[in-house]
Amino acid sequence: MEGGSWERLGEAMQHANAYLQKGDTNQKLEDVVRASTERRGMVSTTHAAGKISSTVEVTKRITGIKRCPALTKFYTGYEDENAQVIACITEGKGKLCVCVVYGLGGVGKTQLALSVVERTWTEWDHIIYVDASSAEAIEKTLEEFGTAKSIGQGYKDVIGWMESCDERWLVVFDNADTPSMDIKEYIPARAPGGSIIITTRLPDLANLANGPGCVCHLSSMSQTDGAILLVKIASSRNQCLSVDDTKAAEALVQDFGCLALAIVHAGAYIAHSPGMTITEYRSLFLSQRRRMLDEYNKLPMTAKLDKRGDTVYTTWRMCYDQLKPESCELLWLIAYLHYDGISVDIFKRAAENMHSHTYPLPPTDLESQARNHVKQYLLAFLDSDGTWDTVKFARVMANLSSYSLIDFDRVNLTYRMHVLVHDWAKTAVSQTTELAIERTATLLSLSIDGGEDAETLAYKRQLGLHVTSVLTHRPDIATNHRKDYREVYRRTGQWSQVARLAQHVLEVFQEQLGEDAMEIWEAMSYLGFAYSQLGQWNDAIHLQEQVLNAYKRLRGEEHPATLTSMNNLASTYSHLGRYNEAEQLQVQVVDARKRVLGEEHPHTLTSMNNLALTYSHLGRYNEAEQLQVQVLDACKRVC
């Protein structure tokens, strides 16, 4: 167009469009775009003043890049891990560097590897992306590369070429998740110009890492990055998000345990579904977890963000199918515990207690089935003399860990599962939900005994979340279990829960046991003590007076349980200001414990201290002082 002819701009645009519609022109434009995006024909600065190499020559330098899947345009986060892997594979020039990225299926290992490839693309003369899911797939890819490079026709020829090649090359062994496959066979012994990235669910492959910082354990995304990723994908069709949706995104990511694959699939589903908001999706997910995670499978290929389209449940099921039978059964028992703080002690104590543990009520058919199964399973971990076999149990846990289905917390010395893996595990259980929960409930009950030593009390405090998990899934759990679970909540100081369980236990015992059954009075004592801890003093006194009278009649005036009951009632009297009544009981307790337990027994000293406090409330300070001096002197000698 000539100057001053801008009024003919529309005409010019029509001509330009007609030109671009021509077949050869369109093809040339497409070739230019592809060459630009693939950087074909890229000119190094070393040729700026000299002869430019041909496009073919430069293109040969990046043979194999087309085999590498494209990094998703929504990739977000893991910046520290990117930097770690890049440092590993690029800073060790002159020697072979092997970086192993391992973690749970769905955590984003493949995308991390592709991100590293993209960021280091100009470092390499050759990039080979290998589907490492099987030996056949690995050998096929290496053979194809060898043929294309005229190296040879077998994969061993390519490995030999790697060992002697002076050029820079990178191999990505992706999804090396088959334990029976020896991937070492495909790694060159030495390679001055080469680096390798291995992505896997198998933590044991970390042994193949070579170089400082070359083991990358990939865990969940940060919550901030996860929310950003979800919003990016969900709003990819120019959908505007409300303030409520933004808040829901953060909550949903937390529900997902910040697992990358679940976030991506949810975002894709929301973006594809007209009218679906993040808020609504989260509501559906909370009520239909498995269904919503599986909905991604039903999306058309154009709406999916990966070719395989495996959902998180499909990914973990493939791991589950490779577990040993005893590992599957262990997974079933864990499924209804809390997902964190899973200790070996739960199984060890249950195994050691299972022959001596008693239940006050006859078992139902469901309870009998569960007990028989749990006892039979735990029996496998006891030696012939009944000693716990730590090695055998560790072997089963290692099988679960080998697929990253469970992680070991080295700080707290317990195991934990990702929250979504924990949800999925419930779908893998082969029994009915009712029986599966009952088995886990039985496991916990068997592990709880009446021990008062420091180690046992610390163990009981660790069970709080597990007991809550069982009761959440089965609020009407058997009374036999509730009796044991009261003790856990007592040791964690959750007195409302103690009272709720104790009330139920007392009512059932009164219905099903004889009038003077000791279990009834023990249950009433438990409930009375819970009431006193909650400050419900009148309710506590009403029960504690009944218990004391029953214990005196059934157990005798100086039975330890009678004295404890007397002490508890005296404490309640004191809180109500009824100090004279408290004193009368406490004097009896002190005298009886001195005779039965001895003057310097801890229980005797505690009773003396309680009586001294009551004397103080009554203004009898000299008597209070005398007792407190005796207690102090005894503690110096005994404690």
Protein Blocks (a to p, Z undefined) as FASTA:
>chain_A
ZZhilmmmmmmmmmmmmmmmpmklmmmmmmmmmmmmnopoiacfklmmmccddfklmmmm
mgojlmpccddfkbggjklmmmmmmmmmmmmghiacdddddddehilpmmmmmmmmmmmm
mmpmbdcdddfkbfklmmmmmmmmmmmnonajcfklmmmmmmmpmbdcddddehiabfkb
cfklmpcfbdfkbccddddfblklmmmpgcehiaccdddddfklmmmmmmmmmmmnopac
dfklmmmmmmmmmmnoopaklmmmmmmmmmmmghiafklmmmmmmmmmmlmmmmmmmpcf
klpcbfnlpafklmmmmmmmmpcfklmmmmmmmmmmcfehiafklmmmmmmmmmmpccfb
dcdfklmmmmmmmmmmmmmmpcfkopacfklmmmmmmmmmmnopaccdfklopacddfkl
mmmmmmmpmbdfklmmmmmmmmmmmmpccbfbfklmmmmmmmmmmmmmmmmmmmmgcfkl
mmmmmmmmmmnopaklmmmmmmmmmmmmmmmmcfklmklmmmmmmmmmmmmmnopamlmm
mmmmmmmmmmmmmnojklfklmmmmmmmmmmmmmnopamlmmmmmmmmmmmmmmmnopkb
fklmmmmmmmmmmmmmnopamlmmmmmmmmmmmmmmmZZ
